[in-house]
Amino acid sequence: MQPKIPEISVDQPARILTIAGSDSGGGAGIQADIRSITMLGGHALTAITSLTAQNTQGVSAIDVVSPQMVIAQIDAVVTDIGVSAIKIGMIGSGEVAVAVADYLEKIPNIPVVLDPVMVATSGSALADKKTIQAFDRLMYRADLITPNIPELEVLTKQDCSSDASLIAAAEQLARHYDCPILAKGGHGEGEILTDRLVMPDGEVISWQDSRIPTQNTHGTGCSLSSAIATSLGQGLPLKEAITRARQYIRTALEKAPSLGKGHGPIGHTLGISAFDRWFLENN
């Protein structure tokens, strides 16, 4: 399926707020979100929830930002620039999760994509038990939740090793929170990767593609969720937003550079200079 391309305004681009952690290695978190939003024609706004000392091999330190500072960042951009859609990633702490949920009640009509980040690609933990428990309020507010298989197992306390069990777990989550669930298949086995959008009414929409052979997958989940939020903020319906975001991520995986000694970042810029391409086309 070819992705639908939204109309992109130069004067008033979609303003996408990402509430997430910073990755000093530049592959995931806020850095990945900014690149993804920009590449898809949006204007990136940020509220940093935590600072991580991180590279392609793991996370060596985390410093969580206070709830007051996180909310101050959000309020600063909402009250001045405005927000078309919101992506939530690494939330930092249970206290931050509750504070963000409280604030989001003030802006009920803005679409929210929640990526329930728990573990980095390297295997490093990014959320403790208290933080995971606090996801509950955010999931009730979300318009889309995007767990990978391990995250879906934690959220539902179910085994998701088979297709049937994965769909059943996603259906349980979708019904409970009255929210569509994009159950990502990247952690599954086999050469074919399947992502499934499971709706609260039980409808299942699937995307299947061959798995791209690369270890440079750092930031895939962050980038996908921010790309979906960007397309929603630009007015695309949910299915079309996911289709467009998936195609962007697959292209970025194919164009991933070889950086670091571990799981390197995906190729957000697709190996091109957007400025140089524009300059050549317009001069």
PyRosetta script that sets phi, psi and omega in degrees:
from pyrosetta import init, pose_from_sequence

init()
pose = pose_from_sequence("MQPKIPEISVDQPARILTIAGSDSGGGAGIQADIRSITMLGGHALTAITSLTAQNTQGVSAIDVVSPQMVIAQIDAVVTDIGVSAIKIGMIGSGEVAVAVADYLEKIPNIPVVLDPVMVATSGSALADKKTIQAFDRLMYRADLITPNIPELEVLTKQDCSSDASLIAAAEQLARHYDCPILAKGGHGEGEILTDRLVMPDGEVISWQDSRIPTQNTHGTGCSLSSAIATSLGQGLPLKEAITRARQYIRTALEKAPSLGKGHGPIGHTLGISAFDRWFLENN")
pose.set_psi(1, 127.2)
pose.set_omega(1, 178.8)
pose.set_phi(2, -77.3)
pose.set_psi(2, 136.3)
pose.set_omega(2, -179.2)
pose.set_phi(3, -69.2)
pose.set_psi(3, 141.9)
pose.set_omega(3, 174.8)
pose.set_phi(4, -80.0)
pose.set_psi(4, 135.8)
pose.set_omega(4, -177.4)
pose.set_phi(5, -101.3)
pose.set_psi(5, 122.8)
pose.set_omega(5, -179.8)
pose.set_phi(6, -77.5)
pose.set_psi(6, 164.2)
pose.set_omega(6, 172.0)
pose.set_phi(7, -74.2)
pose.set_psi(7, 132.0)
pose.set_omega(7, -177.5)
pose.set_phi(8, -116.4)
pose.set_psi(8, 120.5)
pose.set_omega(8, -178.4)
pose.set_phi(9, -89.3)
pose.set_psi(9, 129.0)
pose.set_omega(9, 175.4)
pose.set_phi(10, -70.8)
pose.set_psi(10, -39.9)
pose.set_omega(10, -176.5)
pose.set_phi(11, -77.5)
pose.set_psi(11, -36.4)
pose.set_omega(11, -177.2)
pose.set_phi(12, -133.3)
pose.set_psi(12, 72.2)
pose.set_omega(12, 178.7)
pose.set_phi(13, -68.8)
pose.set_psi(13, 158.0)
pose.set_omega(13, 175.0)
pose.set_phi(14, -60.7)
pose.set_psi(14, 133.8)
pose.set_omega(14, -177.7)
pose.set_phi(15, -102.7)
pose.set_psi(15, 112.4)
pose.set_omega(15, -173.2)
pose.set_phi(16, -110.1)
pose.set_psi(16, 116.8)
pose.set_omega(16, 179.0)
pose.set_phi(17, -92.0)
pose.set_psi(17, 121.7)
pose.set_omega(17, 173.8)
pose.set_phi(18, -106.9)
pose.set_psi(18, 125.5)
pose.set_omega(18, 178.5)
pose.set_phi(19, -108.1)
pose.set_psi(19, 103.6)
pose.set_omega(19, -169.7)
pose.set_phi(20, -163.6)
pose.set_psi(20, 179.0)
pose.set_omega(20, 179.9)
pose.set_phi(21, -92.0)
pose.set_psi(21, 161.0)
pose.set_omega(21, 178.0)
pose.set_phi(22, -92.9)
pose.set_psi(22, 137.3)
pose.set_omega(22, 177.9)
pose.set_phi(23, -112.8)
pose.set_psi(23, 110.8)
pose.set_omega(23, -177.1)
pose.set_phi(24, -63.6)
pose.set_psi(24, -20.9)
pose.set_omega(24, 177.0)
pose.set_phi(25, -81.4)
pose.set_psi(25, -8.4)
pose.set_omega(25, 173.6)
pose.set_phi(26, 78.7)
pose.set_psi(26, 2.8)
pose.set_omega(26, -174.2)
pose.set_phi(27, -93.2)
pose.set_psi(27, -27.5)
pose.set_omega(27, -175.6)
pose.set_phi(28, -130.7)
pose.set_psi(28, -168.1)
pose.set_omega(28, 175.1)
pose.set_phi(29, 59.2)
pose.set_psi(29, -148.2)
pose.set_omega(29, -177.3)
pose.set_phi(30, -53.7)
pose.set_psi(30, -41.0)
pose.set_omega(30, -177.4)
pose.set_phi(31, -63.2)
pose.set_psi(31, -43.5)
pose.set_omega(31, 177.8)
pose.set_phi(32, -66.2)
pose.set_psi(32, -38.6)
pose.set_omega(32, -179.9)
pose.set_phi(33, -63.2)
pose.set_psi(33, -46.6)
pose.set_omega(33, -179.2)
pose.set_phi(34, -58.8)
pose.set_psi(34, -44.7)
pose.set_omega(34, -179.3)
pose.set_phi(35, -64.4)
pose.set_psi(35, -44.7)
pose.set_omega(35, -177.7)
pose.set_phi(36, -64.2)
pose.set_psi(36, -46.9)
pose.set_omega(36, 179.5)
pose.set_phi(37, -59.7)
pose.set_psi(37, -44.9)
pose.set_omega(37, -179.0)
pose.set_phi(38, -64.7)
pose.set_psi(38, -44.4)
pose.set_omega(38, -178.8)
pose.set_phi(39, -63.1)
pose.set_psi(39, -26.0)
pose.set_omega(39, -179.8)
pose.set_phi(40, -98.3)
pose.set_psi(40, 10.9)
pose.set_omega(40, 170.8)
pose.set_phi(41, 91.6)
pose.set_psi(41, 11.7)
pose.set_omega(41, 178.2)
pose.set_phi(42, -97.8)
pose.set_psi(42, 171.6)
pose.set_omega(42, 174.5)
pose.set_phi(43, -107.8)
pose.set_psi(43, 120.5)
pose.set_omega(43, -174.4)
pose.set_phi(44, -85.7)
pose.set_psi(44, 128.4)
pose.set_omega(44, 171.5)
pose.set_phi(45, -114.9)
pose.set_psi(45, 148.0)
pose.set_omega(45, -173.8)
pose.set_phi(46, -133.9)
pose.set_psi(46, 146.3)
pose.set_omega(46, 167.6)
pose.set_phi(47, -132.1)
pose.set_psi(47, 107.9)
pose.set_omega(47, -174.9)
pose.set_phi(48, -84.0)
pose.set_psi(48, 124.8)
pose.set_omega(48, -177.3)
pose.set_phi(49, -95.4)
pose.set_psi(49, -22.5)
pose.set_omega(49, -177.7)
pose.set_phi(50, -163.0)
pose.set_psi(50, 153.5)
pose.set_omega(50, 174.7)
pose.set_phi(51, -107.2)
pose.set_psi(51, 132.6)
pose.set_omega(51, 176.7)
pose.set_phi(52, -120.8)
pose.set_psi(52, 140.3)
pose.set_omega(52, 167.1)
pose.set_phi(53, -90.6)
pose.set_psi(53, 108.1)
pose.set_omega(53, -165.4)
pose.set_phi(54, -147.5)
pose.set_psi(54, 145.0)
pose.set_omega(54, 171.8)
pose.set_phi(55, -141.1)
pose.set_psi(55, -163.0)
pose.set_omega(55, -176.2)
pose.set_phi(56, -73.1)
pose.set_psi(56, -9.9)
pose.set_omega(56, -177.3)
pose.set_phi(57, -103.0)
pose.set_psi(57, -14.6)
pose.set_omega(57, 178.8)
pose.set_phi(58, 158.0)
pose.set_psi(58, -178.5)
pose.set_omega(58, 179.4)
pose.set_phi(59, -108.1)
pose.set_psi(59, 123.3)
pose.set_omega(59, -177.1)
pose.set_phi(60, -102.7)
pose.set_psi(60, -18.1)
pose.set_omega(60, 179.0)
pose.set_phi(61, -160.6)
pose.set_psi(61, 147.8)
pose.set_omega(61, 177.5)
pose.set_phi(62, -135.2)
pose.set_psi(62, 132.2)
pose.set_omega(62, 175.5)
pose.set_phi(63, -123.6)
pose.set_psi(63, 114.1)
pose.set_omega(63, -175.0)
pose.set_phi(64, -84.1)
pose.set_psi(64, 135.7)
pose.set_omega(64, 177.8)
pose.set_phi(65, -79.1)
pose.set_psi(65, 145.7)
pose.set_omega(65, -178.7)
pose.set_phi(66, -65.8)
pose.set_psi(66, 150.3)
pose.set_omega(66, 176.4)
pose.set_phi(67, -56.3)
pose.set_psi(67, -37.7)
pose.set_omega(67, -178.9)
pose.set_phi(68, -62.6)
pose.set_psi(68, -41.1)
pose.set_omega(68, -179.9)
pose.set_phi(69, -71.5)
pose.set_psi(69, -36.6)
pose.set_omega(69, 177.0)
pose.set_phi(70, -61.9)
pose.set_psi(70, -46.8)
pose.set_omega(70, -179.5)
pose.set_phi(71, -66.4)
pose.set_psi(71, -36.5)
pose.set_omega(71, 177.6)
pose.set_phi(72, -60.8)
pose.set_psi(72, -40.8)
pose.set_omega(72, 177.6)
pose.set_phi(73, -63.5)
pose.set_psi(73, -45.8)
pose.set_omega(73, -179.2)
pose.set_phi(74, -62.0)
pose.set_psi(74, -48.9)
pose.set_omega(74, -176.5)
pose.set_phi(75, -63.7)
pose.set_psi(75, -34.8)
pose.set_omega(75, -179.2)
pose.set_phi(76, -60.5)
pose.set_psi(76, -41.6)
pose.set_omega(76, -177.0)
pose.set_phi(77, -85.5)
pose.set_psi(77, -34.9)
pose.set_omega(77, -179.8)
pose.set_phi(78, -63.2)
pose.set_psi(78, -43.1)
pose.set_omega(78, -174.0)
pose.set_phi(79, -79.9)
pose.set_psi(79, -12.2)
pose.set_omega(79, -179.6)
pose.set_phi(80, -115.3)
pose.set_psi(80, -60.1)
pose.set_omega(80, -173.1)
pose.set_phi(81, -84.5)
pose.set_psi(81, -33.9)
pose.set_omega(81, -176.1)
pose.set_phi(82, 88.1)
pose.set_psi(82, 158.3)
pose.set_omega(82, -175.2)
pose.set_phi(83, -133.2)
pose.set_psi(83, 131.2)
pose.set_omega(83, 178.4)
pose.set_phi(84, -92.4)
pose.set_psi(84, -30.6)
pose.set_omega(84, 179.2)
pose.set_phi(85, -162.1)
pose.set_psi(85, 159.4)
pose.set_omega(85, -176.7)
pose.set_phi(86, -128.6)
pose.set_psi(86, 136.7)
pose.set_omega(86, 170.5)
pose.set_phi(87, -115.6)
pose.set_psi(87, 132.6)
pose.set_omega(87, 176.8)
pose.set_phi(88, -115.5)
pose.set_psi(88, 126.7)
pose.set_omega(88, 177.8)
pose.set_phi(89, -118.4)
pose.set_psi(89, -126.0)
pose.set_omega(89, 179.3)
pose.set_phi(90, -59.5)
pose.set_psi(90, 116.5)
pose.set_omega(90, -171.6)
pose.set_phi(91, -91.7)
pose.set_psi(91, -18.7)
pose.set_omega(91, 172.3)
pose.set_phi(92, 94.6)
pose.set_psi(92, -54.0)
pose.set_omega(92, -178.6)
pose.set_phi(93, -158.6)
pose.set_psi(93, 164.6)
pose.set_omega(93, 176.7)
pose.set_phi(94, -63.4)
pose.set_psi(94, -36.6)
pose.set_omega(94, 179.7)
pose.set_phi(95, -64.8)
pose.set_psi(95, -39.8)
pose.set_omega(95, 177.4)
pose.set_phi(96, -66.4)
pose.set_psi(96, -41.0)
pose.set_omega(96, 179.4)
pose.set_phi(97, -58.7)
pose.set_psi(97, -45.2)
pose.set_omega(97, 179.8)
pose.set_phi(98, -65.6)
pose.set_psi(98, -42.6)
pose.set_omega(98, 180.0)
pose.set_phi(99, -63.2)
pose.set_psi(99, -42.5)
pose.set_omega(99, 178.8)
pose.set_phi(100, -65.5)
pose.set_psi(100, -43.3)
pose.set_omega(100, 178.2)
pose.set_phi(101, -59.6)
pose.set_psi(101, -41.8)
pose.set_omega(101, 177.8)
pose.set_phi(102, -61.1)
pose.set_psi(102, -43.6)
pose.set_omega(102, -178.5)
pose.set_phi(103, -66.7)
pose.set_psi(103, -40.4)
pose.set_omega(103, -176.7)
pose.set_phi(104, -63.9)
pose.set_psi(104, -21.7)
pose.set_omega(104, 176.1)
pose.set_phi(105, -64.4)
pose.set_psi(105, -22.1)
pose.set_omega(105, 179.7)
pose.set_phi(106, -79.3)
pose.set_psi(106, -17.2)
pose.set_omega(106, -176.6)
pose.set_phi(107, -129.6)
pose.set_psi(107, 68.6)
pose.set_omega(107, -169.5)
pose.set_phi(108, -72.4)
pose.set_psi(108, -17.0)
pose.set_omega(108, -172.6)
pose.set_phi(109, -98.0)
pose.set_psi(109, 6.2)
pose.set_omega(109, 179.3)
pose.set_phi(110, -94.6)
pose.set_psi(110, 125.9)
pose.set_omega(110, -179.6)
pose.set_phi(111, -62.9)
pose.set_psi(111, 138.1)
pose.set_omega(111, -178.1)
pose.set_phi(112, -122.7)
pose.set_psi(112, 126.0)
pose.set_omega(112, 173.7)
pose.set_phi(113, -107.3)
pose.set_psi(113, 120.2)
pose.set_omega(113, -178.2)
pose.set_phi(114, -107.6)
pose.set_psi(114, 117.4)
pose.set_omega(114, 172.6)
pose.set_phi(115, -100.6)
pose.set_psi(115, 104.0)
pose.set_omega(115, -173.2)
pose.set_phi(116, -75.4)
pose.set_psi(116, 73.1)
pose.set_omega(116, -173.4)
pose.set_phi(117, -66.1)
pose.set_psi(117, 125.7)
pose.set_omega(117, 178.6)
pose.set_phi(118, -126.2)
pose.set_psi(118, -35.7)
pose.set_omega(118, -175.4)
pose.set_phi(119, -138.3)
pose.set_psi(119, 136.6)
pose.set_omega(119, 176.1)
pose.set_phi(120, -73.8)
pose.set_psi(120, 163.2)
pose.set_omega(120, 177.7)
pose.set_phi(121, -55.2)
pose.set_psi(121, -32.7)
pose.set_omega(121, -179.8)
pose.set_phi(122, -71.8)
pose.set_psi(122, -13.9)
pose.set_omega(122, -177.3)
pose.set_phi(123, 103.7)
pose.set_psi(123, -4.7)
pose.set_omega(123, -179.2)
pose.set_phi(124, -74.2)
pose.set_psi(124, 136.9)
pose.set_omega(124, -179.5)
pose.set_phi(125, -71.9)
pose.set_psi(125, 135.6)
pose.set_omega(125, 179.7)
pose.set_phi(126, -120.3)
pose.set_psi(126, 2.1)
pose.set_omega(126, 178.8)
pose.set_phi(127, -151.5)
pose.set_psi(127, 132.0)
pose.set_omega(127, 176.8)
pose.set_phi(128, -89.8)
pose.set_psi(128, 179.2)
pose.set_omega(128, -174.4)
pose.set_phi(129, -61.6)
pose.set_psi(129, -40.7)
pose.set_omega(129, -179.6)
pose.set_phi(130, -63.4)
pose.set_psi(130, -39.7)
pose.set_omega(130, 179.2)
pose.set_phi(131, -66.1)
pose.set_psi(131, -42.3)
pose.set_omega(131, 179.1)
pose.set_phi(132, -62.0)
pose.set_psi(132, -40.2)
pose.set_omega(132, 177.8)
pose.set_phi(133, -62.7)
pose.set_psi(133, -33.8)
pose.set_omega(133, -179.0)
pose.set_phi(134, -75.6)
pose.set_psi(134, -11.7)
pose.set_omega(134, 175.4)
pose.set_phi(135, -57.1)
pose.set_psi(135, -24.5)
pose.set_omega(135, -173.0)
pose.set_phi(136, -52.3)
pose.set_psi(136, -49.6)
pose.set_omega(136, -179.1)
pose.set_phi(137, -63.0)
pose.set_psi(137, -39.7)
pose.set_omega(137, -179.3)
pose.set_phi(138, -68.3)
pose.set_psi(138, -36.8)
pose.set_omega(138, -179.2)
pose.set_phi(139, -68.3)
pose.set_psi(139, -33.2)
pose.set_omega(139, 175.2)
pose.set_phi(140, -65.8)
pose.set_psi(140, -29.0)
pose.set_omega(140, -179.4)
pose.set_phi(141, -86.9)
pose.set_psi(141, -20.7)
pose.set_omega(141, -172.2)
pose.set_phi(142, -68.5)
pose.set_psi(142, 152.1)
pose.set_omega(142, 172.5)
pose.set_phi(143, -100.5)
pose.set_psi(143, -14.0)
pose.set_omega(143, 173.9)
pose.set_phi(144, -157.8)
pose.set_psi(144, 135.8)
pose.set_omega(144, 175.4)
pose.set_phi(145, -118.5)
pose.set_psi(145, 135.2)
pose.set_omega(145, -170.2)
pose.set_phi(146, -123.0)
pose.set_psi(146, 64.6)
pose.set_omega(146, -179.3)
pose.set_phi(147, -77.4)
pose.set_psi(147, 146.6)
pose.set_omega(147, 165.8)
pose.set_phi(148, -84.0)
pose.set_psi(148, -178.3)
pose.set_omega(148, -173.8)
pose.set_phi(149, -62.9)
pose.set_psi(149, -48.3)
pose.set_omega(149, 178.2)
pose.set_phi(150, -60.0)
pose.set_psi(150, -38.0)
pose.set_omega(150, 179.2)
pose.set_phi(151, -67.9)
pose.set_psi(151, -39.0)
pose.set_omega(151, 178.4)
pose.set_phi(152, -63.2)
pose.set_psi(152, -37.6)
pose.set_omega(152, 178.1)
pose.set_phi(153, -65.2)
pose.set_psi(153, -40.1)
pose.set_omega(153, 179.1)
pose.set_phi(154, -67.6)
pose.set_psi(154, -44.4)
pose.set_omega(154, -176.0)
pose.set_phi(155, -67.9)
pose.set_psi(155, -31.5)
pose.set_omega(155, -177.0)
pose.set_phi(156, -107.0)
pose.set_psi(156, -9.2)
pose.set_omega(156, -175.8)
pose.set_phi(157, 56.1)
pose.set_psi(157, 37.5)
pose.set_omega(157, 178.7)
pose.set_phi(158, -125.3)
pose.set_psi(158, 151.0)
pose.set_omega(158, 172.5)
pose.set_phi(159, -76.2)
pose.set_psi(159, 134.1)
pose.set_omega(159, -177.8)
pose.set_phi(160, -123.2)
pose.set_psi(160, 34.9)
pose.set_omega(160, -175.2)
pose.set_phi(161, -77.2)
pose.set_psi(161, -18.4)
pose.set_omega(161, 177.5)
pose.set_phi(162, -113.2)
pose.set_psi(162, 161.2)
pose.set_omega(162, 178.5)
pose.set_phi(163, -59.1)
pose.set_psi(163, -43.6)
pose.set_omega(163, -177.5)
pose.set_phi(164, -63.8)
pose.set_psi(164, -43.3)
pose.set_omega(164, -178.8)
pose.set_phi(165, -69.9)
pose.set_psi(165, -34.5)
pose.set_omega(165, 177.9)
pose.set_phi(166, -65.1)
pose.set_psi(166, -45.9)
pose.set_omega(166, 179.7)
pose.set_phi(167, -63.8)
pose.set_psi(167, -40.8)
pose.set_omega(167, 179.3)
pose.set_phi(168, -62.4)
pose.set_psi(168, -41.5)
pose.set_omega(168, 179.1)
pose.set_phi(169, -65.8)
pose.set_psi(169, -43.0)
pose.set_omega(169, 179.3)
pose.set_phi(170, -65.1)
pose.set_psi(170, -38.6)
pose.set_omega(170, 176.6)
pose.set_phi(171, -62.0)
pose.set_psi(171, -41.4)
pose.set_omega(171, 178.7)
pose.set_phi(172, -60.0)
pose.set_psi(172, -45.5)
pose.set_omega(172, -179.2)
pose.set_phi(173, -66.8)
pose.set_psi(173, -42.3)
pose.set_omega(173, -178.8)
pose.set_phi(174, -63.0)
pose.set_psi(174, -42.4)
pose.set_omega(174, 179.1)
pose.set_phi(175, -67.6)
pose.set_psi(175, -43.4)
pose.set_omega(175, -175.4)
pose.set_phi(176, -62.6)
pose.set_psi(176, -42.2)
pose.set_omega(176, -176.6)
pose.set_phi(177, -100.5)
pose.set_psi(177, 1.4)
pose.set_omega(177, -177.9)
pose.set_phi(178, 50.1)
pose.set_psi(178, 49.8)
pose.set_omega(178, -173.0)
pose.set_phi(179, -145.3)
pose.set_psi(179, 136.1)
pose.set_omega(179, 174.9)
pose.set_phi(180, -60.2)
pose.set_psi(180, 142.9)
pose.set_omega(180, 178.7)
pose.set_phi(181, -118.2)
pose.set_psi(181, 123.4)
pose.set_omega(181, 171.8)
pose.set_phi(182, -96.2)
pose.set_psi(182, 98.7)
pose.set_omega(182, -179.8)
pose.set_phi(183, -84.2)
pose.set_psi(183, 106.4)
pose.set_omega(183, -173.6)
pose.set_phi(184, -82.4)
pose.set_psi(184, 140.4)
pose.set_omega(184, -174.5)
pose.set_phi(185, -101.9)
pose.set_psi(185, 11.7)
pose.set_omega(185, -175.2)
pose.set_phi(186, -60.4)
pose.set_psi(186, -28.4)
pose.set_omega(186, -179.7)
pose.set_phi(187, -88.5)
pose.set_psi(187, 3.1)
pose.set_omega(187, 179.7)
pose.set_phi(188, -77.9)
pose.set_psi(188, 177.6)
pose.set_omega(188, -179.9)
pose.set_phi(189, -100.0)
pose.set_psi(189, 162.7)
pose.set_omega(189, 173.5)
pose.set_phi(190, 96.9)
pose.set_psi(190, 169.3)
pose.set_omega(190, -176.5)
pose.set_phi(191, -82.9)
pose.set_psi(191, -15.6)
pose.set_omega(191, 178.8)
pose.set_phi(192, -103.6)
pose.set_psi(192, 127.7)
pose.set_omega(192, 179.1)
pose.set_phi(193, -102.9)
pose.set_psi(193, 131.6)
pose.set_omega(193, 179.6)
pose.set_phi(194, -124.2)
pose.set_psi(194, 123.9)
pose.set_omega(194, 170.7)
pose.set_phi(195, -104.6)
pose.set_psi(195, 138.9)
pose.set_omega(195, -176.4)
pose.set_phi(196, -127.4)
pose.set_psi(196, 128.1)
pose.set_omega(196, 172.5)
pose.set_phi(197, -95.2)
pose.set_psi(197, 113.7)
pose.set_omega(197, -177.4)
pose.set_phi(198, -108.3)
pose.set_psi(198, 120.2)
pose.set_omega(198, -176.4)
pose.set_phi(199, -90.5)
pose.set_psi(199, 158.6)
pose.set_omega(199, 179.1)
pose.set_phi(200, -58.7)
pose.set_psi(200, -26.6)
pose.set_omega(200, 179.4)
pose.set_phi(201, -86.1)
pose.set_psi(201, 4.2)
pose.set_omega(201, 177.3)
pose.set_phi(202, 96.7)
pose.set_psi(202, -8.3)
pose.set_omega(202, 177.6)
pose.set_phi(203, -64.5)
pose.set_psi(203, 139.4)
pose.set_omega(203, 179.6)
pose.set_phi(204, -124.9)
pose.set_psi(204, 124.4)
pose.set_omega(204, 176.6)
pose.set_phi(205, -114.8)
pose.set_psi(205, 128.0)
pose.set_omega(205, -173.6)
pose.set_phi(206, -117.3)
pose.set_psi(206, 147.0)
pose.set_omega(206, 171.2)
pose.set_phi(207, -122.1)
pose.set_psi(207, 128.6)
pose.set_omega(207, 179.5)
pose.set_phi(208, -125.2)
pose.set_psi(208, 136.4)
pose.set_omega(208, 177.3)
pose.set_phi(209, -149.5)
pose.set_psi(209, 160.1)
pose.set_omega(209, 173.2)
pose.set_phi(210, -68.5)
pose.set_psi(210, 144.3)
pose.set_omega(210, 179.8)
pose.set_phi(211, -71.2)
pose.set_psi(211, 136.0)
pose.set_omega(211, 179.6)
pose.set_phi(212, -86.9)
pose.set_psi(212, 119.4)
pose.set_omega(212, -175.1)
pose.set_phi(213, -76.3)
pose.set_psi(213, 97.7)
pose.set_omega(213, 177.8)
pose.set_phi(214, -158.7)
pose.set_psi(214, 147.7)
pose.set_omega(214, 172.4)
pose.set_phi(215, -94.0)
pose.set_psi(215, -3.0)
pose.set_omega(215, -177.8)
pose.set_phi(216, -89.7)
pose.set_psi(216, 76.6)
pose.set_omega(216, -174.6)
pose.set_phi(217, -120.2)
pose.set_psi(217, 7.9)
pose.set_omega(217, -176.5)
pose.set_phi(218, -63.3)
pose.set_psi(218, 125.7)
pose.set_omega(218, 179.1)
pose.set_phi(219, 91.5)
pose.set_psi(219, 6.3)
pose.set_omega(219, -177.6)
pose.set_phi(220, -59.5)
pose.set_psi(220, -49.2)
pose.set_omega(220, -177.6)
pose.set_phi(221, -65.7)
pose.set_psi(221, -42.2)
pose.set_omega(221, 177.6)
pose.set_phi(222, -59.1)
pose.set_psi(222, -47.4)
pose.set_omega(222, -175.7)
pose.set_phi(223, -66.9)
pose.set_psi(223, -39.5)
pose.set_omega(223, 179.7)
pose.set_phi(224, -63.5)
pose.set_psi(224, -47.7)
pose.set_omega(224, -177.2)
pose.set_phi(225, -65.7)
pose.set_psi(225, -38.6)
pose.set_omega(225, 178.3)
pose.set_phi(226, -71.4)
pose.set_psi(226, -32.1)
pose.set_omega(226, 176.2)
pose.set_phi(227, -67.5)
pose.set_psi(227, -39.7)
pose.set_omega(227, 176.6)
pose.set_phi(228, -64.1)
pose.set_psi(228, -45.8)
pose.set_omega(228, 179.6)
pose.set_phi(229, -59.4)
pose.set_psi(229, -39.1)
pose.set_omega(229, 179.0)
pose.set_phi(230, -61.3)
pose.set_psi(230, -47.2)
pose.set_omega(230, -179.5)
pose.set_phi(231, -66.1)
pose.set_psi(231, -36.7)
pose.set_omega(231, 175.6)
pose.set_phi(232, -64.6)
pose.set_psi(232, -42.3)
pose.set_omega(232, 178.7)
pose.set_phi(233, -65.1)
pose.set_psi(233, -24.1)
pose.set_omega(233, 177.9)
pose.set_phi(234, -88.8)
pose.set_psi(234, 0.7)
pose.set_omega(234, 173.2)
pose.set_phi(235, 101.3)
pose.set_psi(235, 2.6)
pose.set_omega(235, 179.0)
pose.set_phi(236, -74.7)
pose.set_psi(236, 144.5)
pose.set_omega(236, 171.6)
pose.set_phi(237, -65.2)
pose.set_psi(237, 163.7)
pose.set_omega(237, -171.7)
pose.set_phi(238, -57.6)
pose.set_psi(238, -49.1)
pose.set_omega(238, -177.1)
pose.set_phi(239, -60.9)
pose.set_psi(239, -44.3)
pose.set_omega(239, 180.0)
pose.set_phi(240, -68.0)
pose.set_psi(240, -34.7)
pose.set_omega(240, 178.1)
pose.set_phi(241, -64.1)
pose.set_psi(241, -41.0)
pose.set_omega(241, 178.8)
pose.set_phi(242, -67.8)
pose.set_psi(242, -42.3)
pose.set_omega(242, 179.5)
pose.set_phi(243, -59.3)
pose.set_psi(243, -46.2)
pose.set_omega(243, 179.9)
pose.set_phi(244, -64.9)
pose.set_psi(244, -43.8)
pose.set_omega(244, -178.9)
pose.set_phi(245, -64.8)
pose.set_psi(245, -41.6)
pose.set_omega(245, 179.2)
pose.set_phi(246, -62.4)
pose.set_psi(246, -41.1)
pose.set_omega(246, -179.5)
pose.set_phi(247, -65.5)
pose.set_psi(247, -38.8)
pose.set_omega(247, 176.4)
pose.set_phi(248, -62.1)
pose.set_psi(248, -46.6)
pose.set_omega(248, -178.2)
pose.set_phi(249, -64.6)
pose.set_psi(249, -41.8)
pose.set_omega(249, 179.4)
pose.set_phi(250, -62.9)
pose.set_psi(250, -40.1)
pose.set_omega(250, 177.5)
pose.set_phi(251, -66.0)
pose.set_psi(251, -40.4)
pose.set_omega(251, 178.7)
pose.set_phi(252, -65.5)
pose.set_psi(252, -34.4)
pose.set_omega(252, 175.3)
pose.set_phi(253, -65.8)
pose.set_psi(253, -41.6)
pose.set_omega(253, 179.0)
pose.set_phi(254, -66.5)
pose.set_psi(254, -28.4)
pose.set_omega(254, -178.0)
pose.set_phi(255, -101.8)
pose.set_psi(255, 17.2)
pose.set_omega(255, -176.0)
pose.set_phi(256, -64.3)
pose.set_psi(256, 133.9)
pose.set_omega(256, 175.8)
pose.set_phi(257, -77.5)
pose.set_psi(257, 167.4)
pose.set_omega(257, 177.3)
pose.set_phi(258, -101.9)
pose.set_psi(258, 88.1)
pose.set_omega(258, -177.4)
pose.set_phi(259, -118.8)
pose.set_psi(259, 136.1)
pose.set_omega(259, 176.0)
pose.set_phi(260, 80.5)
pose.set_psi(260, 178.6)
pose.set_omega(260, -176.4)
pose.set_phi(261, -102.9)
pose.set_psi(261, -2.0)
pose.set_omega(261, -178.3)
pose.set_phi(262, -123.0)
pose.set_psi(262, -132.0)
pose.set_omega(262, 177.6)
pose.set_phi(263, -81.7)
pose.set_psi(263, 102.9)
pose.set_omega(263, -177.9)
pose.set_phi(264, -75.4)
pose.set_psi(264, 168.7)
pose.set_omega(264, -180.0)
pose.set_phi(265, -75.3)
pose.set_psi(265, 158.6)
pose.set_omega(265, 173.2)
pose.set_phi(266, -74.5)
pose.set_psi(266, 167.1)
pose.set_omega(266, -176.3)
pose.set_phi(267, -90.6)
pose.set_psi(267, 78.6)
pose.set_omega(267, -174.9)
pose.set_phi(268, -55.5)
pose.set_psi(268, -37.8)
pose.set_omega(268, -176.6)
pose.set_phi(269, -86.7)
pose.set_psi(269, 1.9)
pose.set_omega(269, 175.9)
pose.set_phi(270, 60.7)
pose.set_psi(270, 23.3)
pose.set_omega(270, 176.8)
pose.set_phi(271, 72.6)
pose.set_psi(271, 18.9)
pose.set_omega(271, -179.5)
pose.set_phi(272, -128.8)
pose.set_psi(272, 160.9)
pose.set_omega(272, 170.4)
pose.set_phi(273, -101.0)
pose.set_psi(273, 111.9)
pose.set_omega(273, -178.5)
pose.set_phi(274, -60.4)
pose.set_psi(274, -36.7)
pose.set_omega(274, 179.7)
pose.set_phi(275, -64.7)
pose.set_psi(275, -47.9)
pose.set_omega(275, -178.0)
pose.set_phi(276, -62.4)
pose.set_psi(276, -38.6)
pose.set_omega(276, 178.2)
pose.set_phi(277, -63.9)
pose.set_psi(277, -43.8)
pose.set_omega(277, 178.1)
pose.set_phi(278, -62.5)
pose.set_psi(278, -43.3)
pose.set_omega(278, -177.3)
pose.set_phi(279, -61.8)
pose.set_psi(279, -43.9)
pose.set_omega(279, -179.9)
pose.set_phi(280, -66.3)
pose.set_psi(280, -33.7)
pose.set_omega(280, -179.2)
pose.set_phi(281, -77.4)
pose.set_psi(281, -19.3)
pose.set_omega(281, -173.3)
pose.set_phi(282, -115.9)
pose.set_psi(282, 7.4)
pose.set_omega(282, -179.7)
pose.set_phi(283, -136.4)
pose.dump_pdb("model.pdb")
